[in-house]
Every structure is written in structure tokens, then in C-alpha cells.
Amino acid sequence: MQNLPNLREIRTFRPDVFKQPRGFVQPTFAHQSVVLEIGAGVGLHALTFARANPSAQVFAIERTAEKFQKFNQSHLSETSPNRNPIHADAIPWVVHAIPPACLQQVFILYPNPEPKNPAQRWFNMPFMQFLLSRMQPNATLTLASNITEYLDEAEQQMLHVWQLPYVRSAVTTERRTHFEIKYMERGEPCGNIVVTKPEGYTTPFDSYFSNAQ
């Protein structure tokens, strides 16, 4: 992909400008393994992941009211102490809720590709550096998409902007979200990029926590 931003072109993230989401409640972290899903949709992945990983504490964020309502209905019909549906915009919620070096895994599965606004793609956003600061050393971030060009661009950002190790692979047996099921049934190629935050990786936000101020 051409004309990708580099670190000098990506504006500085300003966590201090984000207000707490409406009805915000500071979460408590009762598990050593804290997992975040951004854009959880109707919650299929969060439901199955939490069920399969009872020792993990799963926070799954969905902004769209209709999707969140369906997710929450499924959650309430099968309550689990390690699963936490969150109805909020992801960025302000993460800024106020997640302390540094907290997350063991992050999932961004089939996000909106933002065809008219490339700056809003996750790996092109200033927020990505803040999100990395919330991850533990050796934590992973999994991005999935059915759009080859989207994954190509994300891969270039990993190499040239964020400078993080990653593995790119095809989706073969996974059926994690309703989107993934639909795309696989159509025969569309789906792919993952799994990024690892290495030991010693630093960001300007490694000591920043809004609720500690």
C-alpha cells in the first residue's frame, strides 16, 4: 500500500482529552490473564472464548447499540463471572479503564475497513501506541480481516511504523465471529495478523493511568 503514515506523520495521542464514557464503572481485575476484544459485535467470540478460558477475564467492547443488546442478551442467558460486555466507544473506555501492562491478549476481529478514511484504521491511529502500552510484555494482539489490502497495510505498519514482530496466516478452521462464518462460507480468503509486544518495548504512555492522577 502507498502513502502510509510513519511515526512522524501520526499525530501524538492525547489520552487526557477523552472523558469517561457515560455510566463508566472502573473495572476490577480479578484474574492474571486479562483479555480485551474491541468491536465484539453480537458477542460470539467473547462468549466462546470466555467459556473455553475460565481463568481469563474477558472485556468485550461494542459501540453499536443494536449489536450490544443482542450480545448482552446472550451474556445474561449464560452468565459467566469472567465475561464483561461493555457498551462504549473503545478508545475512551480503554483510556480510563485499563492500567499499563495489564492485557495479555487483544482481539480486533473484522473491523470496519474505513474505505473512505484510512486514518481511522486501527494500525494507522495514534491510539495504537496507547493500546500497546496497556499490553504486558509478550502479550499478543490479533487482527483479522477478509480484505487482503487491509492486512497488507497493517503488515506494512507493523514493519515500518510500530516495528513489532508479527505472524501473518490464513484463517482455516476458525469460526470466531458471525462475519468470519459468513466470509468462510462464501469462500472469501480471511487472514490473521498476530502481533507480539516484546520485552523492553516502550511507549510514552507506559506510566500513564487516568484514574491514578
Secondary structure as the mmCIF struct_conf table of DSSP 4:
data_model
#
loop_
_struct_conf.conf_type_id
_struct_conf.id
_struct_conf.beg_label_comp_id
_struct_conf.beg_label_asym_id
_struct_conf.beg_label_seq_id
_struct_conf.end_label_comp_id
_struct_conf.end_label_asym_id
_struct_conf.end_label_seq_id
BEND BEND1 ASN A 3 ASN A 3
TURN_TY1_P TURN_TY1_P1 LEU A 7 GLU A 9
BEND BEND2 ILE A 10 ILE A 10
HELX_LH_PP_P HELX_LH_PP_P1 ARG A 11 PHE A 13
HELX_RH_3T_P HELX_RH_3T_P1 PRO A 15 VAL A 17
HELX_LH_PP_P HELX_LH_PP_P2 PHE A 18 PRO A 21
TURN_TY1_P TURN_TY1_P2 ARG A 22 GLY A 23
BEND BEND3 HIS A 31 GLN A 32
STRN STRN1 SER A 33 ILE A 38
BEND BEND4 GLY A 39 GLY A 39
TURN_TY1_P TURN_TY1_P3 GLY A 41 VAL A 42
BEND BEND5 GLY A 43 GLY A 43
HELX_RH_AL_P HELX_RH_AL_P1 LEU A 44 ALA A 52
TURN_TY1_P TURN_TY1_P4 PRO A 54 SER A 55
STRN STRN2 ALA A 56 GLU A 62
HELX_RH_AL_P HELX_RH_AL_P2 ALA A 65 SER A 77
TURN_TY1_P TURN_TY1_P5 GLU A 78 GLU A 78
TURN_TY1_P TURN_TY1_P6 PRO A 81 ASN A 82
STRN STRN3 ARG A 83 HIS A 87
BEND BEND6 ALA A 88 ALA A 88
HELX_RH_AL_P HELX_RH_AL_P3 ALA A 90 ALA A 97
TURN_TY1_P TURN_TY1_P7 PRO A 100 ALA A 101
STRN STRN4 LEU A 103 LEU A 109
BEND BEND7 TYR A 110 TYR A 110
TURN_TY1_P TURN_TY1_P8 PRO A 115 LYS A 116
HELX_RH_3T_P HELX_RH_3T_P2 PRO A 118 GLN A 120
BEND BEND8 ARG A 121 ARG A 121
HELX_RH_3T_P HELX_RH_3T_P3 TRP A 122 ASN A 124
BEND BEND9 MET A 125 MET A 125
TURN_TY1_P TURN_TY1_P9 PRO A 126 PRO A 126
HELX_RH_AL_P HELX_RH_AL_P4 PHE A 127 SER A 133
TURN_TY1_P TURN_TY1_P10 ARG A 134 ARG A 134
STRN STRN5 MET A 135 SER A 145
BEND BEND10 ASN A 146 ASN A 146
HELX_RH_AL_P HELX_RH_AL_P5 THR A 148 GLN A 157
HELX_RH_PI_P HELX_RH_PI_P1 MET A 158 TRP A 162
STRN STRN6 TYR A 166 ALA A 170
BEND BEND11 THR A 173 THR A 173
BEND BEND12 THR A 177 THR A 177
HELX_RH_AL_P HELX_RH_AL_P6 HIS A 178 ARG A 186
TURN_TY1_P TURN_TY1_P11 GLY A 187 GLY A 187
STRN STRN7 GLY A 191 THR A 196
TURN_TY1_P TURN_TY1_P12 GLU A 199 GLY A 200
TURN_TY1_P TURN_TY1_P13 PRO A 204 SER A 207
HELX_RH_3T_P HELX_RH_3T_P4 SER A 210 ALA A 212
#
